[in-house]
Structure formats: C-alpha cells, structure tokens
Amino acid sequence: VAKLEREKTQETKRIREVEQRKQTVQITELKAKLHEEKMKELQAVRENLIKQHEQEMTRMVKVRDSEIQRLKSALCALRDGSSDKVRTALTIEAREEARKQFDSERLKLLQEITELKSAKKQVDEALNNMIQADKIKAGDLRSEHQSHQEAISKIKWESERDIRRLMDEIKAKDRIIFSLEKELETQTGYVQKLQLQKEALDEQLFLVKEAECNMSSPKREIPGRAGDGSEHCSSPDLRRNQKRIAELNATIRKLEDRNTLLVDERNELLKRVREAEKQCKPLLEKNKCLTKRNDELMQSLQRMEDKLKAVTKENIEMREKMTSHPPLKKLRSLNDLDQANEEQETEFLKLQVIEQQNIIDELTRDREKLIRRRKHKRSSKPIKRHVVDTVFGYDDDSMDSETSSVASYRTDRTPATPDDDLDEGLAAEESELRFRQLTKEYQALQRAYALLQEQTGGIIDAEREAKAQEQLQAEVQRYKAKIEDLEKTLAQKGQDSHWVEDKQLFIKRNQELLDKIEKLEAENNRLQQELQDARDQNELLEFRNLELEERERRSPPFNLQIHPFSDGVSALQIYCMKEGVKDVSIPDLIKQLDILGDNGNLRNEEQVAIIQASTVLSLAEKWIQQIEGAEAALHQKMMELESDMEQFCKIKGYLEEELDYRKQALDQAYMRIQELEATLYNALQQETVIKFGELLTEKQQEELRTAVEKLRRQMLRKSREYDCQILQERMELLQQAHQ
C-alpha cells in the first residue's frame, strides 16, 4: 500500500510538473510575443517622436529666424533714430528674458529625465527578477523531470522483475497442485479398487457360508450308504472352505486397514491442496495488483507519448511560423533542448523499427529463395550413383542403400566441381545456419506447446475417443450377453425369482441414493460457483476500496480552501502574502502604473513599458484566478469520490453478509452429503444377502472380476475427465487473472 501511495504521489507530482512545464512554455512564448510587440511599438513611437522633434525644430528655427529679423529691423531703426543707451537696455532685457525661459525649460526637462530614469530602473529590476525566477524554476523542473524519469525506469524494472518472479512462483504452485491432484486421483482410484475387491470378497464369503449351510442342512442328506459317502466326501470340502473363509477374513482385515490408511492419506492430500490454494491466493492478489500497476504505467506512458506527439506537432507549427514570419529577436525557450532531445529519440526509435522491419523482410526473402533453390536442386539434380570397378564386373556403391543422405552426397564429389557449385555450397552453408536457428526456435515453440499441454491436462484426440467409445460399447454388449446367460442358468436352477426381486430392490434403492448424491453435488457445485463469484466481487470491491483509501490519503495536498474574491482581495496579492512579500499592494501598484501611463511628462517608450507592465500584472491575476477555479473543481471532484467510496463500503458490507450466508449454505450442503454417504454405507451393510445355491466356477469368477475391473476403469476415466475439466477451468481463471 505504501508503494502504491508513493507511486500515486509521484504520478500526481509528474502531472503537476508536466502542467507547470506547459505553463512555462506558454509564459515564455507570451513573453517573446510581448517583447516583439513591445519592440515594434517602441520602434514606431521612436520614429513618430523623431518626426515630431524634427517638425518642432524646424518650427522653432523659423520662429527664431523671424524674431531675429524683427530684432535686426528694430536695431536698425534704433541705430537710425535713437541713442546707444536705449539700444543697450533693450538688448539686456531681451537676453534676460531668453535666459529665464531657457533655465525654466531646462529644469523641467531634468526633472522629467530623473523621474523616467527611476521608473525605468524599477521596471528593469522587476524584469530581471522575473527572468531569474523563471530560470531557477526551469532548472528545478528539469532536475525533477530527470529524477522522475529515473524513478519511473527503476519502478518499471522492479515491477517487471516482480512480475517474472510471481509468474515463476505461480507456475511452480500450479505444478505442485497438478502433482497433488494426480496423487489424489491415484489414491481415490486405489481406494475404489479396494472397495470393489472388498465387496467381491464379501460376496464370495457369503456364497461360501451359504454353501456350507446348504451342505450341512438335512434336506441334502440321503439315508443309508449314500449319506455316509457324502459326509465322507464333504469333510475335506468343509475344511477347505473354512481355510478359505479364514484367509478371506484376514484379507478383509488387511484391506480395511489399508482403506483406513488410504483415507488418512487422502485427507492429508486434501489438506495439502487446500494449503496450496491458500498460498496461491495472496500470490494471485499480488499478481492482480502488479498487473494493474503495470497497466497504469502503460497508460501513463501512453499519455506521455500523446503529449510528446502534441508537443512535436506544436513545435512543427512554431517552426513553420518562424520560417514564414522571422522574428526580430531569437526566442530563448527553456524547454527547447528537452523537446529537441525527445524528437531525436523518437526519430531514432522510428529508424530502428524501420531497420528491423527491413532486416526481417530480407531474412524472409532469403529463406524463401533458399527453399526454392533446394526444391529446384532436388527436382533437377538426381543423386549420382557411384560405380566401383570390381573383379567380377561393375557394382553399385553403397550410396543406393537406405542409410544414404544428402550430406554424404555433398562430401563425395569429384575434384572437378565447377565454381557455381562452390557458390551454391557457400549459400547452402548460410542457409544451414539460418535453418538451424529456425529449428532452435521451432524446438523452443514445441517445448512451450508441451508445457501448455501439461498445464491444461492434455487434449483427448477425437479418433482415440471414438475408438475407446466403440470398445466400451462392444464390452457392454458382451457383458449384457453374459448377464443374460447367467440369468438363464439361474432360472434353470429355480433360483431366479427371489434373487431377481432382491436385486431389483437393491438396484432401485442404490439408484435413488445415487440420484440424491448427484443432486446434492450439483447444488454443491452451484453454491461453490456462487461463492467464487462472491469472492471475486469482494476482491474487486476491496481493490476499489484500497484505491479510494489511497486517494483519500493522497487528498490533503488537494484539500484546498477556496478564498473568495468578492471583498476586493486580489489573487496575486494572496500569492505574494503566501510567499512572504507583504509590503506590496497589487491594486495600488496597478493604479500607480495607470497614473504613470497617463502622465504626459514621460517619454513615449516609458509610457509603453508601464502600460505593458500593468497588462502583464492583470493577465497574471486572471491566470491565478483560473488556476484557483480549477482547484475548486478538483476539490468538488474529490468530494464526489469520497461519497462514491462510502457507497462502495456499504456495498462491500452487503456482499460480505451474502458471502457469510453462502458459506453457511455450503457447510450445510457438505453436512447433508456426509449424512447421505453414511446412510448409503449403512444401507449397503444392512442389505439382505443374495442367496446362491452353488459356488461360481473359476471362469465365471474371472469374468466377473474383469467386468468389475472394466467398470472401475470407466469410473476412473470419468473422474479423470471431470478433473481435467476442473483443471482447465482453473487454468482459464488463472490466465484471466494474469491478463
């Protein structure tokens, strides 16, 4: 759970960082655009100011020239009509007035210059602070991005390692379960065999006792000498029967002891199977968690790829814009380097994929060419038979034998082989190397297929199944004929009516008990299926509950207090107060900037800079308000998720109650099955003994034994098929859980 929490926190941090990165990119783009617009506006203002200044200078020159002409005319008049004193007084007054006007204008201009310089310094300082803060933030984001990438790669490697380890453990547990189930099948088959042998021995024992009773009864005695002879003859038969009865009793005791031991072993095997299932459950749960985690990582990776595609598309559009509209100043984006690296990586991966695809296509073409060459060689070049000159004439070489091969044919060439054959030999060597690689891959696939067949319990061939069914039908027909013959022989001996009635009653009662057992087994299977469904739902709800708890634990960073802005408090002011800057008042600052922008004493460049600073502050305030609105929406979503979690907790409680009820019903069904088995055993023990007049012959006993063995094999086959079906269902469930 702690790992999942860490992963979720890292995921949220990564998402925040991606959003911050996007925002920084947008901010840098906006800054660049604003700078360009500012420079354009400044250039236009500069040109306008130069034009105005030139016009004013020309106007002032014209005015000064007119005044000079007027003064010259006045001087000429004074020279002509007045004295020198008047002329000097007028010149002094004119000079003083001109000097006063010049001094006043110079003071005004100096004051305006100092004010503009101070405002420019403030704006430059603010701009430098913003640039430095952006650089620091970009460096921090880059370092955090690198650390997160390393952590993601490490988590991927660890998750893949854990998944491989868990898959190996699950496979080992599956093998253990399969071996235990095989042992259980063999033990149950052996128990059934011993039970059948015990029943056959019981029947033989009853037959022997009946024969003994019939021989000792007075109905069989014959008066006179014949009776003496029968007693004399029956004494060794009685002894032999008594010995046989003692042997049968001893074997019955041994079989009962063996049966008890096998029952104990069966119980132990069942315990081991249950323990193995208990051990597999946490592994399956862990595997589910890891698969979910892997899916989340894949989804996050897919999201990153989508974002990368979007970023590359935006980069291409920006490049097109840059080529179509070259800016006055180069952009200095903080994430240009990262984007370039990501684009290079994607292009490199695409090139690798294309190269691998080309290699695969070339290998397939070469393989097809080699196969065609081999076919052509086999069809066009028959194997040459070497002829050996012997004493008796010509004889064919041993290459005609069945053990000859193409390899020996290649080695037994004559020295006069052409160059084409050498080239073909080199190509054949290359083809052999590739063919060996393909055979290795084919063998690996065969091994994997064999493992799959072992896991699924094997697939019965349809033809074999049909043959086995035909054999079983033939055996059934043969045994039916034997039963009819036995019934005929019993009818001839006069022992058919009572025996047949008892047998029919016994079969009817046994059939009723078997029907009850089948119904209870079907109900038990249904309850087990419902219990498994309830467990699956419970596991899903528990996992959902864990997710919601993790979100709740992760929620404190998102547990935001939304500040209302109806009181006139600015969002940027709150942010500055949080950062510790309490001396700055954002509304007052905006007002001062507006006042300075409206001031006519400033230069046009300084007025434009102040107006742009005020617009940037207002845009930043709007952006912060949008962010806080998004935070409020996230808070509302978190509240909705908490309500969903409460509903899931309620559903979980209801399902747990239903699970307890299903467990109680399953326990009651198990108790009912045990009671029915006990009643069946008592009924079999208390069943009336079928009376036979004579012992069966050895041939009939052998036939009965073979029939019992066939029935036992058929029952074992059915049980194995049922077990194979159960194993296949379990394997499907495991595969679904793994997926």
C-alpha positions in Angstrom: 0.0 0.0 0.0 2.9 2.3 0.8 4.4 1.7 -2.6 1.1 2.4 -4.3 0.8 5.6 -2.3 4.3 6.6 -3.3 3.5 5.8 -6.9 0.3 7.8 -6.8 2.0 10.8 -5.3 4.8 10.5 -7.9 2.2 10.3 -10.6 0.4 13.5 -9.3 3.8 15.3 -9.0 4.7 14.3 -12.5 1.3 15.5 -13.8 1.8 18.8 -12.0 5.3 19.1 -13.4 4.0 18.5 -16.9 1.4 21.2 -16.4 3.9 23.6 -15.0 6.2 22.9 -17.9 3.4 23.6 -20.3 2.6 26.8 -18.5 6.3 27.8 -18.5 6.4 27.2 -22.3 3.3 29.3 -22.7 4.7 32.1 -20.5 8.0 32.1 -22.5 6.0 32.3 -25.7 3.9 35.1 -24.4 7.0 36.9 -23.2 8.6 36.5 -26.6 5.4 37.8 -28.3 5.1 40.7 -25.9 8.8 41.6 -26.4 8.4 41.5 -30.1 5.2 43.7 -30.0 6.9 46.0 -27.5 9.9 46.4 -29.8 7.7 47.1 -32.7 5.7 49.7 -30.8 8.9 51.3 -29.5 10.3 51.5 -33.0 7.0 53.1 -34.2 7.0 55.5 -31.3 10.6 56.4 -31.8 10.0 57.2 -35.5 7.0 59.3 -34.6 8.9 61.1 -31.9 11.8 61.8 -34.3 9.4 63.2 -36.9 7.7 65.4 -34.3 11.1 66.6 -33.0 12.2 67.5 -36.5 9.0 69.3 -37.1 9.2 71.2 -33.8 12.9 72.1 -34.6 12.0 73.4 -38.0 9.1 75.4 -36.5 11.4 76.8 -33.7 14.1 77.7 -36.2 11.5 79.5 -38.3 10.3 81.4 -35.2 13.8 82.3 -34.1 14.6 83.5 -37.6 11.6 85.7 -37.6 12.4 87.1 -34.2 16.0 87.7 -35.2 14.8 89.5 -38.4 12.4 91.6 -36.2 15.2 92.4 -33.7 17.6 93.3 -36.6 15.0 95.6 -38.0 14.4 97.1 -34.6 18.2 97.5 -34.1 18.5 99.2 -37.5 15.7 101.5 -36.5 17.3 102.2 -33.2 20.6 102.8 -34.8 19.0 105.2 -37.1 16.6 107.0 -34.8 17.7 106.5 -31.1 20.7 106.7 -28.9 23.1 103.9 -27.8 21.6 103.7 -24.2 18.2 102.7 -25.4 19.7 100.1 -27.7 21.8 98.5 -24.9 18.9 98.5 -22.5 16.7 96.6 -25.0 19.4 94.1 -25.7 19.9 93.4 -21.9 16.2 92.9 -21.3 15.9 90.6 -24.3 18.9 88.5 -23.1 17.5 88.2 -19.5 14.1 87.1 -20.7 15.6 84.5 -23.0 17.9 83.2 -20.3 15.0 82.8 -17.8 12.9 80.9 -20.3 15.8 78.6 -21.1 16.5 77.9 -17.4 12.9 77.1 -16.6 12.6 74.7 -19.6 15.9 73.0 -18.7 14.8 72.4 -15.1 11.5 70.8 -16.3 13.4 68.5 -18.7 15.9 67.5 -16.0 13.1 66.6 -13.6 11.3 64.5 -16.2 14.6 62.7 -17.1 15.2 61.8 -13.4 11.7 60.5 -13.0 11.8 58.5 -16.2 15.2 57.0 -15.2 13.9 55.9 -11.8 10.8 54.3 -13.4 13.0 52.6 -16.0 15.2 51.2 -13.2 12.2 49.8 -11.4 10.9 48.1 -14.5 14.3 46.7 -15.4 14.7 45.3 -11.9 11.3 43.7 -11.9 12.0 42.2 -15.4 15.4 40.8 -14.2 13.8 39.3 -11.1 11.1 37.6 -13.2 13.7 36.3 -15.7 15.9 34.9 -12.8 12.9 33.3 -11.2 11.9 31.7 -14.5 15.5 30.4 -14.9 15.6 28.9 -11.4 12.2 27.4 -11.8 13.1 25.9 -15.2 16.3 24.4 -13.7 14.3 22.9 -10.8 11.8 21.5 -13.2 14.5 20.0 -15.4 16.2 18.3 -12.4 12.9 17.0 -11.1 12.0 15.7 -14.5 15.3 13.8 -14.8 14.8 12.4 -11.3 11.2 11.3 -12.1 12.3 9.7 -15.3 15.0 7.7 -13.4 12.4 6.7 -10.8 9.9 5.6 -13.4 12.6 3.5 -15.2 13.5 1.9 -11.8 9.9 1.2 -10.9 9.3 -0.4 -14.4 12.4 -2.6 -13.9 11.3 -3.6 -10.4 7.7 -4.3 -11.5 8.9 -6.4 -14.4 11.2 -8.3 -12.0 8.4 -8.9 -9.5 6.0 -10.0 -12.3 8.5 -12.5 -13.6 9.2 -13.8 -10.0 5.5 -14.1 -9.3 4.8 -15.9 -12.6 7.6 -18.4 -11.8 6.0 -18.9 -8.3 2.6 -19.3 -9.8 3.9 -21.9 -12.3 5.6 -23.8 -9.5 2.4 -23.8 -7.5 0.4 -24.9 -10.5 2.8 -27.8 -11.0 2.6 -28.7 -7.3 -1.2 -28.6 -7.4 -1.2 -30.7 -10.6 1.0 -33.3 -9.0 -1.1 -33.4 -5.8 -4.3 -33.7 -7.8 -2.7 -36.6 -9.7 -1.7 -38.3 -6.5 -5.2 -37.7 -5.2 -6.7 -39.3 -8.3 -4.5 -42.3 -8.0 -5.3 -42.7 -4.3 -9.0 -42.4 -4.9 -8.8 -44.9 -7.7 -6.9 -47.3 -5.5 -9.5 -46.8 -2.7 -12.3 -47.6 -5.2 -10.5 -50.6 -6.4 -10.0 -51.9 -2.8 -13.7 -51.2 -2.0 -14.7 -53.2 -5.1 -12.3 -56.0 -4.1 -13.8 -56.0 -0.6 -17.3 -56.2 -2.0 -16.3 -59.1 -4.2 -14.7 -60.9 -1.3 -17.8 -60.3 0.9 -19.9 -61.8 -1.8 -17.6 -64.8 -2.1 -17.6 -65.2 1.7 -21.4 -65.1 1.8 -21.5 -67.7 -1.0 -19.2 -69.9 0.9 -21.3 -69.6 4.0 -24.4 -70.4 2.1 -22.7 -73.4 0.5 -21.7 -74.6 4.0 -25.2 -74.1 5.3 -26.7 -76.0 2.3 -24.3 -78.8 2.7 -25.0 -79.1 6.5 -28.8 -78.8 6.1 -31.0 -82.0 6.4 -32.6 -81.5 3.0 -29.4 -82.5 1.3 -28.9 -85.7 3.4 -29.6 -89.1 1.8 -30.3 -92.2 4.1 -28.2 -95.2 4.0 -24.8 -95.6 2.5 -25.1 -92.7 0.1 -25.3 -90.4 3.1 -22.2 -91.8 4.7 -20.3 -91.3 1.5 -21.5 -87.7 1.2 -20.3 -86.9 4.7 -17.0 -88.6 4.0 -16.7 -86.5 0.8 -17.8 -83.2 2.3 -15.4 -83.2 5.3 -12.3 -82.1 3.1 -14.6 -79.6 1.3 -15.6 -78.1 4.7 -12.0 -77.9 5.8 -11.0 -76.2 2.6 -14.0 -73.8 2.8 -13.1 -73.0 6.4 -9.5 -72.3 5.5 -10.6 -70.1 2.6 -13.0 -68.2 4.9 -10.2 -67.6 7.4 -8.0 -66.4 4.6 -10.7 -64.2 3.2 -11.3 -62.7 6.7 -7.6 -62.0 7.1 -7.5 -60.3 3.6 -10.7 -58.3 4.5 -9.0 -57.1 7.7 -5.9 -56.1 5.7 -8.0 -54.3 3.2 -9.9 -52.5 5.8 -6.6 -51.4 7.4 -5.3 -50.3 4.0 -8.5 -48.5 3.4 -8.2 -46.5 6.6 -4.6 -45.6 5.7 -5.6 -44.5 2.3 -8.4 -42.4 3.7 -6.0 -40.7 6.1 -3.6 -40.1 3.1 -6.5 -38.7 1.1 -7.4 -36.4 3.9 -3.7 -35.3 4.2 -3.6 -34.7 0.4 -6.8 -32.7 0.6 -5.3 -30.6 3.4 -2.2 -30.0 1.3 -4.3 -29.0 -1.7 -6.2 -26.5 0.5 -3.0 -25.1 1.9 -1.6 -24.8 -1.6 -4.8 -22.9 -2.7 -4.4 -20.6 0.4 -0.8 -19.9 -0.6 -1.8 -19.2 -4.2 -4.5 -16.7 -3.2 -2.1 -14.0 -1.9 0.1 -14.6 -4.9 -2.8 -14.1 -7.3 -3.9 -11.0 -5.5 -0.4 -9.6 -5.7 -0.3 -10.5 -9.3 -3.5 -8.6 -9.9 -2.1 -5.6 -8.1 1.1 -5.8 -10.2 -0.8 -6.2 -13.4 -3.0 -3.2 -12.5 0.2 -1.2 -11.7 1.7 -2.3 -15.0 -1.5 -1.2 -16.8 -1.4 2.2 -15.0 2.3 2.6 -16.0 1.4 1.7 -19.6 -1.4 4.2 -19.6 0.9 6.9 -18.2 3.4 6.0 -20.8 0.7 6.3 -23.5 -0.3 9.7 -22.1 3.3 10.8 -22.2 3.6 9.6 -25.9 0.4 11.5 -26.8 1.7 14.6 -25.0 5.0 14.2 -26.9 3.1 13.9 -30.2 1.2 17.1 -29.3 4.4 18.9 -28.4 6.1 17.8 -31.6 3.1 19.0 -33.6 3.2 22.3 -31.8 7.0 22.5 -32.4 6.5 21.9 -36.1 3.8 24.6 -36.3 6.0 27.0 -34.4 8.9 26.3 -36.8 6.6 26.9 -39.8 5.5 30.2 -38.2 9.1 31.1 -37.6 10.1 30.4 -41.2 7.1 32.3 -42.5 7.4 35.2 -40.0 11.0 35.7 -38.9 11.1 37.5 -35.5 13.2 40.4 -34.6 14.9 38.6 -31.8 15.6 34.9 -31.3 13.4 33.0 -28.8 15.1 31.6 -25.7 12.6 28.9 -24.6 13.6 26.9 -21.6 12.4 23.6 -22.9 13.7 23.8 -26.4 16.6 21.4 -25.5 14.3 18.8 -24.0 11.9 18.9 -26.9 14.8 18.5 -29.3 16.1 15.5 -27.4 12.7 13.9 -27.3 12.3 14.4 -31.1 15.7 12.9 -31.7 14.8 9.9 -29.5 11.5 9.4 -31.4 13.2 9.7 -34.8 15.9 7.3 -33.7 13.4 4.8 -32.5 11.4 5.1 -35.7 14.6 4.5 -37.7 15.4 1.4 -35.6 11.9 0.0 -36.2 12.3 0.6 -39.9 15.7 -1.1 -40.0 14.5 -4.1 -38.0 11.5 -4.4 -40.3 13.8 -4.3 -43.4 16.1 -7.0 -41.8 13.1 -9.2 -41.1 11.9 -8.8 -44.7 15.4 -9.6 -46.1 15.6 -12.7 -44.0 12.2 -13.9 -45.1 13.2 -13.3 -48.8 16.5 -15.2 -48.3 14.7 -18.1 -46.7 12.1 -18.3 -49.5 15.0 -18.2 -52.1 16.9 -21.0 -50.3 13.7 -23.1 -50.1 13.1 -22.6 -53.8 16.8 -23.5 -54.6 16.6 -26.7 -52.6 13.3 -27.7 -54.3 14.9 -26.9 -57.7 18.0 -28.9 -56.8 16.0 -31.9 -55.6 13.9 -31.9 -58.7 16.6 -31.2 -61.3 19.7 -33.0 -59.9 19.1 -36.7 -59.1 21.6 -38.4 -56.8 24.5 -39.9 -58.8 25.3 -43.5 -58.1 29.0 -44.2 -57.7 30.2 -47.2 -59.7 33.0 -49.3 -58.4 35.2 -51.5 -60.7 35.4 -54.9 -59.0 37.0 -58.2 -60.1 33.7 -59.7 -61.1 32.5 -56.6 -63.0 30.8 -53.3 -62.1 28.9 -52.9 -58.8 26.9 -50.0 -57.5 28.3 -48.2 -54.5 26.6 -48.2 -51.1 25.1 -44.9 -51.8 22.0 -46.8 -53.0 21.2 -48.0 -49.5 18.5 -46.7 -47.3 21.1 -45.0 -45.0 22.4 -42.7 -47.6 21.9 -38.9 -47.1 22.4 -35.7 -49.0 25.3 -34.7 -46.7 27.4 -37.7 -47.8 26.5 -36.9 -51.4 27.9 -33.4 -50.9 31.2 -34.8 -49.4 31.7 -37.5 -52.1 32.1 -35.1 -55.0 34.7 -35.4 -57.7 37.6 -32.9 -57.8 36.2 -31.4 -61.0 33.5 -29.3 -59.4 32.7 -26.0 -61.1 32.7 -22.5 -59.5 28.9 -22.4 -59.5 28.8 -25.4 -57.2 31.2 -23.6 -54.8 28.9 -20.6 -54.7 26.0 -22.8 -54.1 27.9 -24.5 -51.3 28.5 -21.2 -49.6 24.9 -20.2 -50.0 23.9 -23.7 -48.6 26.1 -23.1 -45.6 24.4 -19.8 -44.9 21.0 -21.4 -45.4 22.0 -24.2 -43.0 23.0 -21.7 -40.3 19.6 -19.9 -40.7 17.8 -23.3 -40.8 19.5 -24.2 -37.5 18.3 -21.0 -36.0 14.8 -21.7 -37.2 14.9 -25.3 -35.9 16.0 -24.0 -32.5 13.1 -21.6 -32.5 10.8 -24.4 -33.6 12.1 -26.6 -30.8 11.5 -23.8 -28.2 8.0 -23.4 -29.5 7.5 -27.2 -29.2 8.7 -27.1 -25.6 6.3 -24.2 -24.9 3.5 -26.2 -26.5 4.3 -29.3 -24.5 4.3 -27.2 -21.3 0.9 -25.8 -22.3 -0.4 -29.3 -22.8 0.9 -30.4 -19.4 -0.8 -27.4 -17.8 -4.1 -27.9 -19.5 -4.0 -31.6 -18.8 -3.7 -32.7 -22.4 -6.3 -32.8 -25.2 -8.0 -36.1 -26.0 -7.8 -37.0 -29.7 -11.2 -37.3 -31.3 -10.3 -40.6 -33.1 -9.0 -42.2 -29.9 -12.1 -41.1 -28.1 -14.3 -42.6 -30.8 -12.3 -45.9 -30.7 -12.5 -46.1 -26.9 -16.3 -45.4 -27.1 -16.7 -48.2 -29.6 -14.7 -50.6 -27.5 -16.8 -49.7 -24.4 -20.0 -50.3 -26.4 -18.7 -53.7 -27.5 -17.7 -54.6 -24.0 -21.2 -53.5 -22.7 -22.8 -55.8 -25.3 -20.6 -58.7 -24.4 -21.3 -58.2 -20.7 -25.1 -57.9 -21.3 -24.9 -61.3 -23.1 -23.1 -62.8 -20.2 -25.6 -61.5 -17.8 -28.4 -62.9 -19.8 -26.6 -66.3 -19.9 -26.2 -66.2 -16.1 -29.9 -65.3 -15.6 -30.9 -68.3 -17.8 -28.7 -70.6 -15.8 -30.2 -69.3 -12.6 -33.7 -69.7 -14.0 -32.9 -73.3 -14.9 -31.8 -74.0 -11.4 -35.0 -72.4 -9.9 -33.3 -69.6 -8.0 -34.3 -66.7 -10.2 -37.5 -65.2 -8.7 -36.4 -64.2 -5.2 -32.9 -63.3 -6.3 -34.1 -61.1 -9.1 -36.6 -59.3 -6.8 -33.9 -58.6 -4.2 -31.6 -57.5 -6.9 -34.2 -55.1 -8.4 -34.9 -53.6 -4.9 -31.3 -53.2 -4.2 -30.7 -51.5 -7.6 -33.7 -49.3 -7.2 -32.6 -48.1 -3.8 -29.0 -47.7 -4.9 -30.2 -45.6 -7.9 -32.3 -43.4 -5.6 -29.3 -42.8 -3.4 -27.1 -42.0 -6.4 -29.7 -39.6 -7.7 -29.8 -37.8 -4.4 -26.0 -37.7 -4.3 -25.9 -36.2 -7.8 -28.5 -33.6 -6.9 -26.5 -32.6 -3.8 -23.3 -32.5 -5.8 -25.0 -30.2 -8.4 -26.2 -28.0 -5.6 -22.8 -28.0 -4.1 -21.2 -27.0 -7.4 -23.7 -24.3 -7.8 -23.0 -23.0 -4.3 -19.3 -23.1 -4.9 -19.7 -21.2 -8.1 -21.8 -18.5 -6.4 -19.2 -18.4 -3.6 -16.4 -18.0 -6.1 -18.4 -15.2 -7.8 -19.0 -13.5 -4.4 -15.3 -13.8 -3.6 -14.3 -12.3 -7.0 -16.7 -9.4 -6.4 -15.4 -9.0 -2.9 -11.8 -8.9 -4.2 -12.8 -6.3 -6.8 -14.6 -4.2 -4.2 -11.6 -4.5 -1.8 -9.3 -3.3 -4.5 -11.6 -0.4 -5.3 -11.8 0.4 -1.6 -8.0 0.4 -1.4 -7.8 2.8 -4.4 -10.3 5.1 -2.8 -8.4 5.0 0.5 -5.2 5.8 -1.3 -6.9 8.7 -3.0 -8.2 9.8 0.4 -4.7 9.6 1.9 -3.3 11.4 -1.1 -6.1 14.1 -0.9 -4.5 16.5 1.8 -2.5 18.3 -0.9 -5.8 18.9 -2.8 -7.8 19.8 0.3 -7.9 23.4 -0.7 -9.5 26.4 1.0 -11.0 28.5 -1.7 -10.6 32.2 -1.0 -13.4 34.4 -2.2 -12.5 37.5 -4.2 -15.7 39.4 -3.5 -14.0 41.5 -0.8 -11.7 43.1 -3.3 -8.7 41.0 -2.3 -6.6 40.1 -5.4 -5.4 36.5 -6.1 -1.9 37.8 -6.8 -1.9 39.7 -3.5 -2.8 36.4 -1.7 0.0 34.6 -3.5 2.5 37.4 -2.6 1.4 37.2 1.1 1.9 33.4 1.0 5.4 33.9 -0.4 6.2 36.4 2.4 6.0 39.7 0.3 3.6 41.7 2.5 4.8 45.2 1.6 3.5 45.2 -1.9 -0.2 46.1 -2.6 -1.2 44.9 -6.1 -4.2 47.2 -6.6 -2.2 50.2 -5.5 0.6 49.2 -7.8 -1.8 48.8 -10.8 -3.3 52.2 -10.0 0.2 53.8 -9.8 1.1 52.2 -13.1 -2.1 53.5 -14.7 -1.3 57.0 -13.3 2.2 56.9 -14.7 0.9 55.7 -18.0 -1.4 58.6 -18.2 1.4 61.1 -17.2 2.2 63.3 -20.2 5.6 64.2 -18.9 7.0 60.8 -19.6 8.6 59.7 -22.8 6.5 57.5 -25.1 8.8 54.5 -24.6 8.5 54.7 -20.8 4.7 55.1 -21.0 4.5 52.0 -23.3 6.7 50.0 -20.8 4.4 51.0 -17.9 1.2 50.1 -19.8 2.7 46.7 -20.7 3.7 46.0 -17.1 0.1 46.8 -15.9 -1.3 44.5 -18.6 1.1 41.7 -17.6 0.0 42.1 -13.9 -3.7 41.9 -14.9 -3.1 38.9 -17.0 -1.2 37.2 -14.2 -4.1 37.9 -11.9 -6.6 36.4 -14.3 -4.4 33.3 -14.8 -4.1 32.8 -11.0 -7.9 33.1 -10.7 -8.3 30.4 -13.4 -5.9 28.1 -11.6 -7.8 28.6 -8.3 -11.1 27.8 -10.2 -9.6 24.6 -11.4 -8.5 23.8 -7.9 -12.1 24.3 -6.7 -13.3 21.9 -9.4 -10.8 19.3 -8.2 -12.0 19.8 -4.6 -15.6 19.1 -5.7 -14.5 16.0 -7.6 -12.6 14.8 -4.5 -15.8 15.2 -2.5 -17.7 13.2 -5.1 -15.1 10.4 -5.0 -15.4 10.3 -1.2 -19.2 9.8 -1.5 -18.5 7.0 -4.0 -16.1 5.4 -1.6 -18.8 5.4 1.1 -21.3 3.8 -1.3 -18.7 1.1 -2.1 -18.1 0.4 1.6 -21.8 -0.1 2.0 -21.9 -2.5 -1.0 -18.9 -4.3 0.4 -20.7 -4.9 3.8 -23.8 -6.3 2.0 -21.6 -8.6 -0.1 -19.8 -9.8 3.0 -23.1 -10.7 4.6 -24.2 -12.5 1.5 -20.8 -14.4 1.4 -21.3 -15.5 5.0 -24.8 -16.7 4.1 -23.4 -18.6 1.1 -20.7 -20.2 3.3 -23.3 -21.4 5.8 -25.4 -22.9 3.0 -22.3 -24.6 1.6 -21.4 -26.1 5.0 -25.0 -27.4 5.4 -24.7 -29.0 1.9 -21.4 -30.7 3.0 -23.1 -32.0 6.1 -26.0 -33.3 4.1 -23.6 -35.1 1.7 -21.8 -36.7 4.6 -25.2 -37.8 6.1 -26.2 -39.3 2.8 -22.9 -41.1 2.4 -23.4 -42.6 5.9 -26.9 -43.7 5.1 -25.7 -45.3 1.9 -22.9 -47.1 3.7 -25.4 -48.4 6.3 -27.8 -49.5 3.6 -25.0 -51.4 1.9 -24.0 -53.0 5.2 -27.6 -53.9 6.1 -28.7 -55.1 2.7 -30.1 -58.6 2.5 -27.7 -61.2 1.2 -28.3 -62.6 -2.2 -28.6 -66.3 -1.9 -27.0 -68.6 -4.4 -27.3 -72.3 -4.4 -23.8 -73.2 -5.7 -20.5 -71.5 -6.0 -19.5 -69.9 -9.3 -16.9 -71.5 -11.4 -13.4 -70.1 -11.8 -14.2 -68.9 -15.3 -17.3 -67.1 -14.1 -15.3 -65.5 -11.3 -12.7 -64.3 -13.7 -15.4 -62.9 -16.0 -16.9 -61.1 -13.0 -13.6 -59.7 -12.0 -12.8 -58.4 -15.4 -16.3 -56.8 -15.6 -15.7 -55.2 -12.2 -12.3 -54.0 -13.4 -13.8 -52.6 -16.6 -16.4 -50.7 -14.6 -13.8 -49.4 -12.2 -11.7 -48.2 -15.2 -14.7 -46.5 -16.7 -15.4 -44.7 -13.4 -11.8 -43.7 -13.1 -11.9 -42.4 -16.7 -15.0 -40.3 -15.9 -13.4 -39.0 -12.8 -10.3 -38.1 -14.7 -12.2 -36.3 -17.4 -14.1 -34.4 -14.7 -10.8 -33.5 -13.0 -9.3 -32.4 -16.4 -12.4 -30.2 -16.9 -11.9 -28.7 -13.4 -8.2 -28.1 -14.1 -9.0 -26.4 -17.5 -11.4 -24.1 -15.7 -8.8 -23.3 -13.1 -6.2 -22.6 -15.8 -8.6 -20.3 -17.6 -9.3 -18.5 -14.3 -5.5 -18.2 -13.7 -5.0 -16.9 -17.3 -7.7 -14.3 -16.9 -6.3 -13.2 -13.5 -2.8 -13.0 -15.1 -4.2 -10.9 -18.0 
